[in-house]
């Protein structure tokens, strides 16, 4: 019988630490339509994805929008902030 290895290899750990997520938070100021439009324009989401994320943010308080490297997410973060939305890179 062969034992399976159960742990994360060192190489796998380094790959996961390079991935970040742009997280959108709920606010009481922006309309659903405005948030949906921003997600479509800034994050290149389709309409259905943007609507679903907006509903999740409304009911849960936050939702991950897109994943990528910090360098990839930084321009998206700044554009969302410029539009008055509350986001973070986690």
C-alpha positions in Angstrom: 0.0 0.0 0.0 1.4 3.4 -1.0 1.0 6.4 1.4 -0.2 9.6 -0.1 1.5 12.8 0.8 -0.8 15.2 2.6 0.8 18.6 3.0 1.4 21.6 1.0 4.7 21.5 -0.9 7.0 24.5 -0.4 6.5 25.4 -4.1 2.7 25.4 -3.7 2.9 27.8 -0.7 4.9 30.3 -2.7 2.4 30.3 -5.5 -0.6 30.9 -3.2 1.0 33.9 -1.4 1.3 35.7 -4.8 -2.4 35.7 -5.3 -4.6 38.5 -3.9 -8.2 39.3 -4.1 -10.0 42.6 -4.7 -12.7 42.8 -2.2 -15.7 45.1 -2.5 -17.5 46.3 0.7 -21.1 47.5 1.2 -21.9 51.1 1.6 -25.0 53.2 2.0 -24.2 55.8 -0.7 -23.8 54.1 -4.1 -26.8 52.7 -6.0 -26.9 49.2 -7.3 -26.8 50.4 -10.9 -23.7 52.5 -10.2 -21.8 49.6 -8.6 -22.8 47.2 -11.4 -21.6 49.6 -14.0 -18.3 50.1 -12.2 -17.8 46.3 -11.9 -18.4 45.9 -15.6 -16.2 48.8 -16.7 -13.3 48.5 -14.2 -13.2 44.8 -13.6 -14.3 43.6 -17.0 -17.1 41.4 -15.5 -20.2 40.5 -17.5 -23.6 41.9 -16.4 -24.8 38.7 -14.6 -21.5 38.5 -12.6 -21.7 42.2 -11.6 -25.3 41.9 -10.5 -24.6 38.8 -8.4 -21.6 40.4 -6.7 -23.6 43.5 -6.0 -26.3 41.4 -4.3 -23.8 39.4 -2.3 -22.1 42.7 -1.1 -25.6 44.1 -0.2 -26.6 41.1 1.9 -23.2 39.8 3.2 -21.3 43.1 3.6 -18.4 42.2 1.2 -17.5 40.0 -1.7 -14.4 39.1 -3.6 -14.5 40.5 -7.1 -11.3 39.4 -8.9 -8.1 37.6 -8.0 -4.6 38.3 -9.3 -1.2 39.5 -8.4 -0.9 42.7 -6.3 0.5 44.5 -9.4 -2.6 43.5 -11.5 -5.1 44.5 -8.8 -3.6 47.8 -7.9 -4.9 49.8 -10.9 -8.4 48.3 -10.4 -8.2 49.2 -6.7 -7.4 52.8 -7.5 -10.1 53.2 -10.1 -12.7 51.7 -7.8 -11.6 54.1 -5.0 -11.7 57.0 -7.5 -15.4 56.1 -8.2 -16.2 56.3 -4.5 -16.4 52.6 -3.8 -14.9 50.9 -0.8 -12.5 48.1 -1.8 -9.4 46.5 -0.4 -6.7 44.1 -1.7 -6.5 41.1 0.6 
